[in-house]
Amino acid sequence: MDITRIGTTQRWSDIVIHNRTVYAVEVAASVDADLDTQAREVLEQLAESLEKADSDKTRLLMVTVWLKDIGEIDTFNRHWDAWVPAGCAPVRACVQAALAKPGYRVEIQAMAAQR
């Protein structure tokens, strides 16, 4: 099976597709923004990445959410719950982690099926 890579750099690809499964990771563009802003950004970016890969948020299979501060999970969940279509919630884990840049408050890794 072929592997398709989109947005590939020396270090990572924005999207990888294999066997009609889409793999994507998103971090916020606004590195020093609050979690409300970063959550909106990563979810919008994820929706865009899924579209580029011939998928969408109804096709999500599994998502891992890393938060800088797990105490902000309710803030993130407000955005998540409004973003995920009813009846389409993927398997999801949400954990606290030290992220790559000090200003990052959230990072998302997702797997989805293509249409």
Secondary structure, DSSP 8 states (H G I E B T S, - for coil): --EEEES--SS--SEEEETTEEEEEEE-SSTTS-HHHHHHHHHHHHHHHHHHTT--GGGEEEEEEEES-GGGHHHHHHHHHHHS-TT---EEEEEE---SSTT--EEEEEEEE--
